Amino acid sequence: MFRTQKPRKFTYVPIYWDPEKEEKEQKQRWRETGGEESSIRFNEEFQSKMNRKTNNTRILIIVILLLILFIFFW
């Protein structure tokens, strides 16, 4: 009278990652676009480097201020 649902099957398809094939595809895309991706990647790396540099100088300034305050009140 009542039908119970059958359990869902688990279908897992393993994915194989081939780094050599991916590298070839990236080089092919780079040749097709004329190297625009490398300039974008360079800009992103440059921005992250500048962000790290500003963070380091900010930390250095804070440490120097703390040392001055420590010496002044000691």
N, C-alpha and C positions, 0 to 999 in steps of 0.2 A: 504494500500500500504506500509506504513512504520510502523514498530512495535516499540513501545517504551519499554524500558527495565523496568522490574518490580523492585521496590526498594529492596535492600538487607534486609534480615531479621536480626534482632539483636538477636543472640542466646547467652544468658548469663546463664551459669551454676554456681550457687552459690557453693562455696567451704566451707565445714565445717571442722574446725580445732579442733581436739580432742587432747588436751595436754597429757592426760593419755596414749592414744594409741601411740603417738609419743615417750613418755618416755619409754614405753615398747619396742618399736622397737629399740630405741637407746641402751637399755640394751641388747637386743638380738644381735645386731650387735657387741656390745662390747664383749660379750661372744664368738661370732664366731671368732673375730679377735684376741682374747687373750689380750685385753686391750691396743692395740697399739694406738687407738684413744685418750685415756686419756693422754698418754705420749706426743702425738703431741699437744694436747690442753694445757698441762702443759708447754711445751716449748714456745708456743705462748704467754701464760700469763706471763711467766718469761721474755721473750723478751720485751713485752710491759711495764712491771714493770721497767726493766732496762732502757728503753728509757725515761720513766717518771723521773726516778732518775737522769739521766744525764741532762735532761732538767731543772730539779729543781736546780741542782748544777750550771749549766750555768747561770741561772737567778740570783742566789745568788751571783755569782762572779761579774756579771754586776752591781748589786745593790751596792755591796761593793765598786767597782771601782768608781761608780758615787758618792757615799758618800765621798770617799777620795778626789775626784776632787772638790766636793762642799766645803768641809772643807778647802782644800788647797787654793782655790781661793777666799774664803770669807774673 
